[in-house]
Amino acid sequence: MSFTSFSDFLAMGHHGLYVWSAYGISLVVLAINVAAPILARRRYLQEEARRLRRERNQ
């Protein structure tokens, strides 16, 4: 598909809203899939460190 201008490219033949929102949603889902395990691991390590400190102080 050939576009005559950048605005035609963004419009994607009047399907631009659908196309770009699909790309945006996909990127958000991918970012969540990367960030969620990292945050869960960090939270787990913090909870374990707290638990170990509590056990050591008892």
mmCIF file as gemmi writes it, N, C-alpha and C atoms, coordinates in Angstrom:
data_model
loop_
_atom_site.group_PDB
_atom_site.id
_atom_site.type_symbol
_atom_site.label_atom_id
_atom_site.label_alt_id
_atom_site.label_comp_id
_atom_site.label_asym_id
_atom_site.label_entity_id
_atom_site.label_seq_id
_atom_site.pdbx_PDB_ins_code
_atom_site.Cartn_x
_atom_site.Cartn_y
_atom_site.Cartn_z
_atom_site.occupancy
_atom_site.B_iso_or_equiv
_atom_site.pdbx_formal_charge
_atom_site.auth_seq_id
_atom_site.auth_asym_id
_atom_site.pdbx_PDB_model_num
ATOM 1 N N . MET Axp A 1 ? 0.849 -1.169 0 1 0 ? 1 A 1
ATOM 2 C CA . MET Axp A 1 ? 0 0 0 1 0 ? 1 A 1
ATOM 3 C C . MET Axp A 1 ? 0.897 1.234 0 1 0 ? 1 A 1
ATOM 4 N N . SER Axp A 2 ? 0.589 2.158 -0.889 1 0 ? 2 A 1
ATOM 5 C CA . SER Axp A 2 ? 1.373 3.371 -1.029 1 0 ? 2 A 1
ATOM 6 C C . SER Axp A 2 ? 0.565 4.565 -0.531 1 0 ? 2 A 1
ATOM 7 N N . PHE Axp A 3 ? 1.225 5.431 0.202 1 0 ? 3 A 1
ATOM 8 C CA . PHE Axp A 3 ? 0.56 6.619 0.748 1 0 ? 3 A 1
ATOM 9 C C . PHE Axp A 3 ? 1.176 7.86 0.121 1 0 ? 3 A 1
ATOM 10 N N . THR Axp A 4 ? 0.343 8.83 -0.173 1 0 ? 4 A 1
ATOM 11 C CA . THR Axp A 4 ? 0.834 10.056 -0.807 1 0 ? 4 A 1
ATOM 12 C C . THR Axp A 4 ? 1.371 11.063 0.202 1 0 ? 4 A 1
ATOM 13 N N . SER Axp A 5 ? 0.967 10.939 1.465 1 0 ? 5 A 1
ATOM 14 C CA . SER Axp A 5 ? 1.457 11.857 2.487 1 0 ? 5 A 1
ATOM 15 C C . SER Axp A 5 ? 1.444 11.161 3.84 1 0 ? 5 A 1
ATOM 16 N N . PHE Axp A 6 ? 2.084 11.8 4.793 1 0 ? 6 A 1
ATOM 17 C CA . PHE Axp A 6 ? 2.127 11.242 6.146 1 0 ? 6 A 1
ATOM 18 C C . PHE Axp A 6 ? 0.74 11.2 6.772 1 0 ? 6 A 1
ATOM 19 N N . SER Axp A 7 ? -0.089 12.19 6.486 1 0 ? 7 A 1
ATOM 20 C CA . SER Axp A 7 ? -1.448 12.184 7.041 1 0 ? 7 A 1
ATOM 21 C C . SER Axp A 7 ? -2.271 11.042 6.442 1 0 ? 7 A 1
ATOM 22 N N . ASP Axp A 8 ? -2.033 10.704 5.163 1 0 ? 8 A 1
ATOM 23 C CA . ASP Axp A 8 ? -2.694 9.533 4.576 1 0 ? 8 A 1
ATOM 24 C C . ASP Axp A 8 ? -2.226 8.255 5.261 1 0 ? 8 A 1
ATOM 25 N N . PHE Axp A 9 ? -0.941 8.221 5.579 1 0 ? 9 A 1
ATOM 26 C CA . PHE Axp A 9 ? -0.409 7.065 6.301 1 0 ? 9 A 1
ATOM 27 C C . PHE Axp A 9 ? -1.087 6.919 7.66 1 0 ? 9 A 1
ATOM 28 N N . LEU Axp A 10 ? -1.224 8.013 8.389 1 0 ? 10 A 1
ATOM 29 C CA . LEU Axp A 10 ? -1.869 7.956 9.701 1 0 ? 10 A 1
ATOM 30 C C . LEU Axp A 10 ? -3.348 7.599 9.594 1 0 ? 10 A 1
ATOM 31 N N . ALA Axp A 11 ? -3.999 8.055 8.517 1 0 ? 11 A 1
ATOM 32 C CA . ALA Axp A 11 ? -5.427 7.779 8.332 1 0 ? 11 A 1
ATOM 33 C C . ALA Axp A 11 ? -5.666 6.332 7.916 1 0 ? 11 A 1
ATOM 34 N N . MET Axp A 12 ? -4.682 5.694 7.286 1 0 ? 12 A 1
ATOM 35 C CA . MET Axp A 12 ? -4.773 4.295 6.857 1 0 ? 12 A 1
ATOM 36 C C . MET Axp A 12 ? -6.057 3.998 6.093 1 0 ? 12 A 1
ATOM 37 N N . GLY Axp A 13 ? -6.393 4.836 5.164 1 0 ? 13 A 1
ATOM 38 C CA . GLY Axp A 13 ? -7.596 4.617 4.37 1 0 ? 13 A 1
ATOM 39 C C . GLY Axp A 13 ? -8.86 4.645 5.217 1 0 ? 13 A 1
ATOM 40 N N . HIS Axp A 14 ? -8.953 5.577 6.125 1 0 ? 14 A 1
ATOM 41 C CA . HIS Axp A 14 ? -10.079 5.766 7.045 1 0 ? 14 A 1
ATOM 42 C C . HIS Axp A 14 ? -10.189 4.657 8.094 1 0 ? 14 A 1
ATOM 43 N N . HIS Axp A 15 ? -9.138 3.852 8.237 1 0 ? 15 A 1
ATOM 44 C CA . HIS Axp A 15 ? -9.118 2.823 9.274 1 0 ? 15 A 1
ATOM 45 C C . HIS Axp A 15 ? -8.055 3.13 10.326 1 0 ? 15 A 1
ATOM 46 N N . GLY Axp A 16 ? -7.52 4.333 10.297 1 0 ? 16 A 1
ATOM 47 C CA . GLY Axp A 16 ? -6.421 4.709 11.184 1 0 ? 16 A 1
ATOM 48 C C . GLY Axp A 16 ? -6.745 4.579 12.657 1 0 ? 16 A 1
ATOM 49 N N . LEU Axp A 17 ? -7.947 4.977 13.047 1 0 ? 17 A 1
ATOM 50 C CA . LEU Axp A 17 ? -8.312 4.886 14.458 1 0 ? 17 A 1
ATOM 51 C C . LEU Axp A 17 ? -8.247 3.441 14.944 1 0 ? 17 A 1
ATOM 52 N N . TYR Axp A 18 ? -8.782 2.527 14.152 1 0 ? 18 A 1
ATOM 53 C CA . TYR Axp A 18 ? -8.75 1.111 14.513 1 0 ? 18 A 1
ATOM 54 C C . TYR Axp A 18 ? -7.315 0.578 14.513 1 0 ? 18 A 1
ATOM 55 N N . VAL Axp A 19 ? -6.566 0.889 13.457 1 0 ? 19 A 1
ATOM 56 C CA . VAL Axp A 19 ? -5.205 0.372 13.323 1 0 ? 19 A 1
ATOM 57 C C . VAL Axp A 19 ? -4.316 0.868 14.456 1 0 ? 19 A 1
ATOM 58 N N . TRP Axp A 20 ? -4.314 2.181 14.704 1 0 ? 20 A 1
ATOM 59 C CA . TRP Axp A 20 ? -3.41 2.734 15.707 1 0 ? 20 A 1
ATOM 60 C C . TRP Axp A 20 ? -3.846 2.386 17.124 1 0 ? 20 A 1
ATOM 61 N N . SER Axp A 21 ? -5.156 2.266 17.364 1 0 ? 21 A 1
ATOM 62 C CA . SER Axp A 21 ? -5.59 1.828 18.702 1 0 ? 21 A 1
ATOM 63 C C . SER Axp A 21 ? -5.214 0.369 18.926 1 0 ? 21 A 1
ATOM 64 N N . ALA Axp A 22 ? -5.275 -0.46 17.884 1 0 ? 22 A 1
ATOM 65 C CA . ALA Axp A 22 ? -4.852 -1.863 18.017 1 0 ? 22 A 1
ATOM 66 C C . ALA Axp A 22 ? -3.362 -1.946 18.333 1 0 ? 22 A 1
ATOM 67 N N . TYR Axp A 23 ? -2.549 -1.136 17.649 1 0 ? 23 A 1
ATOM 68 C CA . TYR Axp A 23 ? -1.122 -1.096 17.97 1 0 ? 23 A 1
ATOM 69 C C . TYR Axp A 23 ? -0.891 -0.616 19.4 1 0 ? 23 A 1
ATOM 70 N N . GLY Axp A 24 ? -1.602 0.406 19.807 1 0 ? 24 A 1
ATOM 71 C CA . GLY Axp A 24 ? -1.436 0.945 21.16 1 0 ? 24 A 1
ATOM 72 C C . GLY Axp A 24 ? -1.824 -0.059 22.232 1 0 ? 24 A 1
ATOM 73 N N . ILE Axp A 25 ? -2.955 -0.717 22.049 1 0 ? 25 A 1
ATOM 74 C CA . ILE Axp A 25 ? -3.395 -1.719 23.023 1 0 ? 25 A 1
ATOM 75 C C . ILE Axp A 25 ? -2.394 -2.868 23.082 1 0 ? 25 A 1
ATOM 76 N N . SER Axp A 26 ? -1.896 -3.285 21.931 1 0 ? 26 A 1
ATOM 77 C CA . SER Axp A 26 ? -0.906 -4.367 21.9 1 0 ? 26 A 1
ATOM 78 C C . SER Axp A 26 ? 0.356 -3.981 22.66 1 0 ? 26 A 1
ATOM 79 N N . LEU Axp A 27 ? 0.819 -2.768 22.462 1 0 ? 27 A 1
ATOM 80 C CA . LEU Axp A 27 ? 2.023 -2.317 23.169 1 0 ? 27 A 1
ATOM 81 C C . LEU Axp A 27 ? 1.795 -2.237 24.679 1 0 ? 27 A 1
ATOM 82 N N . VAL Axp A 28 ? 0.605 -1.797 25.085 1 0 ? 28 A 1
ATOM 83 C CA . VAL Axp A 28 ? 0.288 -1.734 26.515 1 0 ? 28 A 1
ATOM 84 C C . VAL Axp A 28 ? 0.279 -3.137 27.117 1 0 ? 28 A 1
ATOM 85 N N . VAL Axp A 29 ? -0.33 -4.082 26.424 1 0 ? 29 A 1
ATOM 86 C CA . VAL Axp A 29 ? -0.376 -5.464 26.922 1 0 ? 29 A 1
ATOM 87 C C . VAL Axp A 29 ? 1.031 -6.047 27.014 1 0 ? 29 A 1
ATOM 88 N N . LEU Axp A 30 ? 1.86 -5.804 26.012 1 0 ? 30 A 1
ATOM 89 C CA . LEU Axp A 30 ? 3.24 -6.291 26.064 1 0 ? 30 A 1
ATOM 90 C C . LEU Axp A 30 ? 4.011 -5.666 27.22 1 0 ? 30 A 1
ATOM 91 N N . ALA Axp A 31 ? 3.812 -4.384 27.455 1 0 ? 31 A 1
ATOM 92 C CA . ALA Axp A 31 ? 4.496 -3.712 28.571 1 0 ? 31 A 1
ATOM 93 C C . ALA Axp A 31 ? 4.049 -4.298 29.905 1 0 ? 31 A 1
ATOM 94 N N . ILE Axp A 32 ? 2.759 -4.576 30.041 1 0 ? 32 A 1
ATOM 95 C CA . ILE Axp A 32 ? 2.255 -5.183 31.27 1 0 ? 32 A 1
ATOM 96 C C . ILE Axp A 32 ? 2.841 -6.578 31.45 1 0 ? 32 A 1
ATOM 97 N N . ASN Axp A 33 ? 2.941 -7.349 30.352 1 0 ? 33 A 1
ATOM 98 C CA . ASN Axp A 33 ? 3.504 -8.694 30.433 1 0 ? 33 A 1
ATOM 99 C C . ASN Axp A 33 ? 4.978 -8.685 30.82 1 0 ? 33 A 1
ATOM 100 N N . VAL Axp A 34 ? 5.67 -7.618 30.537 1 0 ? 34 A 1
ATOM 101 C CA . VAL Axp A 34 ? 7.067 -7.5 30.941 1 0 ? 34 A 1
ATOM 102 C C . VAL Axp A 34 ? 7.169 -6.982 32.371 1 0 ? 34 A 1
ATOM 103 N N . ALA Axp A 35 ? 6.362 -5.986 32.711 1 0 ? 35 A 1
ATOM 104 C CA . ALA Axp A 35 ? 6.487 -5.325 34.017 1 0 ? 35 A 1
ATOM 105 C C . ALA Axp A 35 ? 5.904 -6.146 35.162 1 0 ? 35 A 1
ATOM 106 N N . ALA Axp A 36 ? 4.822 -6.87 34.936 1 0 ? 36 A 1
ATOM 107 C CA . ALA Axp A 36 ? 4.148 -7.585 36.023 1 0 ? 36 A 1
ATOM 108 C C . ALA Axp A 36 ? 5.055 -8.589 36.732 1 0 ? 36 A 1
ATOM 109 N N . PRO Axp A 37 ? 5.775 -9.457 36.029 1 0 ? 37 A 1
ATOM 110 C CA . PRO Axp A 37 ? 6.657 -10.394 36.743 1 0 ? 37 A 1
ATOM 111 C C . PRO Axp A 37 ? 7.803 -9.696 37.481 1 0 ? 37 A 1
ATOM 112 N N . ILE Axp A 38 ? 8.298 -8.614 36.911 1 0 ? 38 A 1
ATOM 113 C CA . ILE Axp A 38 ? 9.377 -7.872 37.572 1 0 ? 38 A 1
ATOM 114 C C . ILE Axp A 38 ? 8.874 -7.28 38.883 1 0 ? 38 A 1
ATOM 115 N N . LEU Axp A 39 ? 7.701 -6.675 38.847 1 0 ? 39 A 1
ATOM 116 C CA . LEU Axp A 39 ? 7.124 -6.086 40.061 1 0 ? 39 A 1
ATOM 117 C C . LEU Axp A 39 ? 6.746 -7.168 41.072 1 0 ? 39 A 1
ATOM 118 N N . ALA Axp A 40 ? 6.225 -8.291 40.591 1 0 ? 40 A 1
ATOM 119 C CA . ALA Axp A 40 ? 5.864 -9.383 41.503 1 0 ? 40 A 1
ATOM 120 C C . ALA Axp A 40 ? 7.101 -9.944 42.186 1 0 ? 40 A 1
ATOM 121 N N . ARG Axp A 41 ? 8.199 -10.086 41.457 1 0 ? 41 A 1
ATOM 122 C CA . ARG Axp A 41 ? 9.445 -10.594 42.051 1 0 ? 41 A 1
ATOM 123 C C . ARG Axp A 41 ? 9.961 -9.623 43.101 1 0 ? 41 A 1
ATOM 124 N N . ARG Axp A 42 ? 9.934 -8.337 42.786 1 0 ? 42 A 1
ATOM 125 C CA . ARG Axp A 42 ? 10.393 -7.327 43.738 1 0 ? 42 A 1
ATOM 126 C C . ARG Axp A 42 ? 9.555 -7.359 45.012 1 0 ? 42 A 1
ATOM 127 N N . ARG Axp A 43 ? 8.23 -7.467 44.845 1 0 ? 43 A 1
ATOM 128 C CA . ARG Axp A 43 ? 7.331 -7.521 45.999 1 0 ? 43 A 1
ATOM 129 C C . ARG Axp A 43 ? 7.591 -8.785 46.832 1 0 ? 43 A 1
ATOM 130 N N . TYR Axp A 44 ? 7.806 -9.924 46.157 1 0 ? 44 A 1
ATOM 131 C CA . TYR Axp A 44 ? 8.096 -11.17 46.859 1 0 ? 44 A 1
ATOM 132 C C . TYR Axp A 44 ? 9.39 -11.061 47.656 1 0 ? 44 A 1
ATOM 133 N N . LEU Axp A 45 ? 10.429 -10.503 47.046 1 0 ? 45 A 1
ATOM 134 C CA . LEU Axp A 45 ? 11.701 -10.368 47.745 1 0 ? 45 A 1
ATOM 135 C C . LEU Axp A 45 ? 11.588 -9.435 48.946 1 0 ? 45 A 1
ATOM 136 N N . GLN Axp A 46 ? 10.824 -8.355 48.827 1 0 ? 46 A 1
ATOM 137 C CA . GLN Axp A 46 ? 10.626 -7.451 49.951 1 0 ? 46 A 1
ATOM 138 C C . GLN Axp A 46 ? 9.867 -8.148 51.081 1 0 ? 46 A 1
ATOM 139 N N . GLU Axp A 47 ? 8.835 -8.917 50.737 1 0 ? 47 A 1
ATOM 140 C CA . GLU Axp A 47 ? 8.073 -9.623 51.766 1 0 ? 47 A 1
ATOM 141 C C . GLU Axp A 47 ? 8.926 -10.675 52.463 1 0 ? 47 A 1
ATOM 142 N N . GLU Axp A 48 ? 9.753 -11.37 51.704 1 0 ? 48 A 1
ATOM 143 C CA . GLU Axp A 48 ? 10.636 -12.373 52.309 1 0 ? 48 A 1
ATOM 144 C C . GLU Axp A 48 ? 11.672 -11.709 53.218 1 0 ? 48 A 1
ATOM 145 N N . ALA Axp A 49 ? 12.198 -10.573 52.815 1 0 ? 49 A 1
ATOM 146 C CA . ALA Axp A 49 ? 13.17 -9.866 53.655 1 0 ? 49 A 1
ATOM 147 C C . ALA Axp A 49 ? 12.506 -9.418 54.954 1 0 ? 49 A 1
ATOM 148 N N . ARG Axp A 50 ? 11.266 -8.915 54.864 1 0 ? 50 A 1
ATOM 149 C CA . ARG Axp A 50 ? 10.539 -8.54 56.084 1 0 ? 50 A 1
ATOM 150 C C . ARG Axp A 50 ? 10.296 -9.74 56.982 1 0 ? 50 A 1
ATOM 151 N N . ARG Axp A 51 ? 9.905 -10.861 56.374 1 0 ? 51 A 1
ATOM 152 C CA . ARG Axp A 51 ? 9.645 -12.072 57.159 1 0 ? 51 A 1
ATOM 153 C C . ARG Axp A 51 ? 10.911 -12.547 57.855 1 0 ? 51 A 1
ATOM 154 N N . LEU Axp A 52 ? 12.032 -12.522 57.156 1 0 ? 52 A 1
ATOM 155 C CA . LEU Axp A 52 ? 13.294 -12.956 57.761 1 0 ? 52 A 1
ATOM 156 C C . LEU Axp A 52 ? 13.715 -12.028 58.893 1 0 ? 52 A 1
ATOM 157 N N . ARG Axp A 53 ? 13.517 -10.722 58.731 1 0 ? 53 A 1
ATOM 158 C CA . ARG Axp A 53 ? 13.835 -9.77 59.823 1 0 ? 53 A 1
ATOM 159 C C . ARG Axp A 53 ? 12.964 -10.036 61.037 1 0 ? 53 A 1
ATOM 160 N N . ARG Axp A 54 ? 11.666 -10.284 60.803 1 0 ? 54 A 1
ATOM 161 C CA . ARG Axp A 54 ? 10.764 -10.591 61.924 1 0 ? 54 A 1
ATOM 162 C C . ARG Axp A 54 ? 11.195 -11.857 62.646 1 0 ? 54 A 1
ATOM 163 N N . GLU Axp A 55 ? 11.553 -12.893 61.887 1 0 ? 55 A 1
ATOM 164 C CA . GLU Axp A 55 ? 11.982 -14.152 62.517 1 0 ? 55 A 1
ATOM 165 C C . GLU Axp A 55 ? 13.282 -13.959 63.288 1 0 ? 55 A 1
ATOM 166 N N . ARG Axp A 56 ? 14.178 -13.159 62.753 1 0 ? 56 A 1
ATOM 167 C CA . ARG Axp A 56 ? 15.449 -12.924 63.424 1 0 ? 56 A 1
ATOM 168 C C . ARG Axp A 56 ? 15.256 -12.125 64.71 1 0 ? 56 A 1
ATOM 169 N N . ASN Axp A 57 ? 14.276 -11.222 64.75 1 0 ? 57 A 1
ATOM 170 C CA . ASN Axp A 57 ? 14.048 -10.364 65.914 1 0 ? 57 A 1
ATOM 171 C C . ASN Axp A 57 ? 13.238 -11.051 67.001 1 0 ? 57 A 1
ATOM 172 N N . GLN Axp A 58 ? 12.673 -12.189 66.72 1 0 ? 58 A 1
ATOM 173 C CA . GLN Axp A 58 ? 11.849 -12.855 67.746 1 0 ? 58 A 1
ATOM 174 C C . GLN Axp A 58 ? 12.668 -13.64 68.712 1 0 ? 58 A 1
